[in-house]
Amino acid sequence: MVRGKIQMKRIENAASRQVTFSKRRNGLLKKAYELSVLCDAEVAVLIFSQRGRLFEFSSNDMEKTIERYRRNAKDKVQADSVDTEQRIQQQISESTEMVKKIEQLKISQGKFLGQGLTSCSVEELQEIHNQLEKGLSNIKERKAELFKEKIEQLKAQERLLLEENASLRVKCGEKPWPHPTQQKEAVTYLSLNGKNSEVETELSIGLPEPKMHCL
């Protein structure tokens, strides 16, 4: 018969709890003995029942095992304390180094803004000049890229508007414009012709006629 999974909680029935304590206590002490023999380990187990009775097992002298435990526990606490102190010192050192780097960056930033240059040598000034030239070049390149992207966006919007205009003219029954890519040229052409027609010119062939002056 397969045993069901025991739920890990306090057994309410006192008699059942006492029976379970006795069985598991003996099993635990047996396992501790087997561990000490099979693995040549120093094992000590202390068990206090609900009524305060002591049950114990030790593969060596219990007092010596407890003293050994205390020494190791103390050493572990001291080691942890040393590790903590070292970590704190390391963090303090890293913080100090970071503050120094921030101060250096502030000084460098001030020099790029033209501040604190009196203490700079010719070589340092030349290096600052070169860095500024390089930065300005990068800015110009990026600016040109943005302008190019904006122009492309505007051209795309223009094409869409021309296509929508042509579609609306067809829906309204008017003569369609040329192909959307040629519509701009057509508009420009008509605009120029309209302006030229409004300009009066006085062109003639031959010698100019003398103008009569009234007396």
C-alpha positions in Angstrom: 0.0 0.0 0.0 1.4 3.4 -1.0 1.6 5.9 1.8 0.0 9.2 1.2 1.9 12.5 1.3 2.0 13.7 4.9 1.0 17.3 5.3 3.7 19.3 7.2 1.7 20.8 10.1 1.4 20.2 13.8 -0.4 16.9 14.7 -3.4 17.9 16.8 -4.0 14.5 18.4 -1.7 14.2 21.4 -1.4 10.4 21.2 -0.7 10.4 17.5 1.8 13.2 18.0 3.7 11.2 20.7 3.8 8.1 18.5 5.1 10.1 15.5 7.7 11.7 17.7 9.0 8.4 19.0 9.2 6.9 15.5 10.9 9.9 13.8 13.2 10.5 16.7 14.6 7.0 16.5 14.9 7.2 12.7 16.8 10.5 13.0 19.2 9.1 15.5 19.7 6.1 13.4 20.4 8.2 10.3 22.9 10.3 12.3 24.7 7.1 13.4 24.9 5.8 9.8 26.2 9.2 8.6 29.0 9.2 11.1 30.0 5.6 10.3 29.7 5.6 6.5 31.2 9.1 6.0 33.6 9.2 9.0 31.9 12.4 10.0 31.7 14.0 13.5 27.9 14.1 14.2 26.0 15.3 17.2 22.2 15.5 17.6 20.3 17.1 20.4 16.5 16.5 20.7 14.2 17.9 23.3 10.7 16.5 23.5 7.6 18.6 24.1 7.8 17.6 27.8 11.5 18.7 28.0 13.1 15.3 27.9 16.6 15.2 26.2 17.6 12.7 23.6 21.0 12.9 22.1 23.5 11.1 19.9 27.2 12.0 19.4 29.8 10.1 17.4 32.4 11.7 19.6 32.4 13.3 23.1 29.3 15.6 23.1 31.1 18.4 25.1 34.1 18.4 22.7 31.8 18.5 19.7 29.8 21.4 21.1 33.1 23.3 21.9 34.3 22.7 18.4 31.0 24.1 17.1 31.4 27.2 19.2 34.9 27.8 17.9 33.8 27.4 14.3 30.8 29.6 14.8 32.9 32.3 16.4 35.5 32.1 13.6 32.7 32.3 11.0 31.3 35.4 12.7 34.7 37.0 12.7 35.3 36.0 9.1 31.9 37.5 8.1 32.8 40.7 10.1 36.2 40.9 8.2 34.5 40.4 4.9 31.9 43.1 5.7 34.6 45.5 6.7 36.5 44.8 3.5 33.4 45.3 1.4 32.8 48.6 3.2 36.4 49.8 2.7 36.1 48.8 -1.0 32.9 50.8 -1.4 34.5 53.8 0.3 37.5 53.6 -2.0 35.3 53.2 -5.1 33.1 56.2 -4.0 36.3 58.3 -3.5 37.6 57.4 -6.9 34.2 58.2 -8.5 34.2 61.6 -6.8 37.6 62.3 -8.2 36.5 61.3 -11.7 33.4 63.6 -11.4 35.6 66.5 -10.4 38.0 65.8 -13.4 35.0 65.7 -15.7 33.7 69.0 -14.3 37.1 70.6 -14.9 37.3 69.2 -18.4 33.8 70.5 -19.2 34.7 73.9 -17.9 37.7 74.0 -20.2 35.5 73.2 -23.1 33.4 76.2 -22.1 36.4 78.4 -22.0 36.8 78.4 -18.2 40.1 77.8 -16.3 42.3 78.0 -19.3 45.0 80.1 -17.7 46.7 77.0 -16.2 46.7 75.1 -19.5 49.8 74.6 -21.5 50.0 75.0 -25.3 49.8 71.3 -25.8 46.6 71.1 -23.6 45.1 74.0 -25.4 45.8 72.4 -28.8 44.2 69.1 -27.5 41.1 71.0 -26.4 41.0 72.8 -29.8 41.3 69.5 -31.7 38.5 67.9 -29.6 36.3 70.9 -30.2 37.0 70.8 -33.9 36.1 67.1 -34.0 33.0 67.7 -32.0 31.9 70.5 -34.3 32.5 68.3 -37.3 30.3 65.6 -35.9 27.6 68.2 -35.1 27.7 69.5 -38.7 27.5 65.9 -40.1 24.5 65.1 -37.8 22.9 68.4 -38.8 23.3 67.6 -42.5 21.8 64.2 -41.9 18.8 65.7 -40.1 18.3 68.2 -42.9 18.5 65.4 -45.5 15.9 63.3 -43.6 13.6 66.4 -43.3 13.9 67.1 -47.0 13.0 63.5 -47.9 10.0 63.7 -45.5 8.8 66.9 -47.2 9.2 65.4 -50.6 7.2 62.4 -49.6 4.5 64.6 -48.2 4.5 66.6 -51.4 4.1 63.5 -53.5 1.1 62.4 -51.4 -0.5 65.8 -51.7 -0.1 65.9 -55.5 -1.6 62.4 -55.8 -4.5 63.4 -53.6 -5.0 66.6 -55.6 -5.1 64.6 -58.9 -7.6 62.1 -57.4 -9.9 64.9 -56.2 -9.8 66.6 -59.7 -10.9 63.4 -61.3 -13.7 63.0 -58.8 -14.9 66.5 -59.5 -15.0 65.9 -63.2 -12.1 68.2 -64.0 -9.3 67.5 -66.4 -6.7 65.4 -64.5 -3.3 66.8 -63.9 -0.3 65.2 -65.4 1.4 62.4 -63.5 2.0 63.4 -59.9 5.7 63.6 -60.4 5.2 66.1 -63.2 2.5 68.2 -61.5 4.8 70.5 -59.7 6.5 71.4 -63.0 3.1 72.0 -64.6 2.1 74.3 -61.7 5.4 76.2 -62.0 5.0 76.5 -65.8 1.5 77.9 -65.5 2.5 80.3 -62.8 5.4 81.7 -64.9 3.2 82.0 -68.0 0.6 83.9 -66.0 3.1 86.4 -64.8 4.6 86.9 -68.2 1.2 87.6 -69.8 0.6 90.4 -67.4 3.9 92.2 -68.4 3.5 94.6 -71.3 6.4 94.7 -73.7 7.2 97.3 -76.4 9.2 95.5 -79.0 9.5 96.7 -82.6 11.6 96.1 -85.7 13.5 98.9 -87.4 14.6 102.3 -86.3 12.8 103.9 -83.5 10.4 106.7 -84.5 11.2 110.1 -83.3 9.0 111.4 -80.6 7.1 114.6 -81.2 7.4 117.3 -78.5 4.6 119.6 -78.1 5.5 123.3 -77.9 
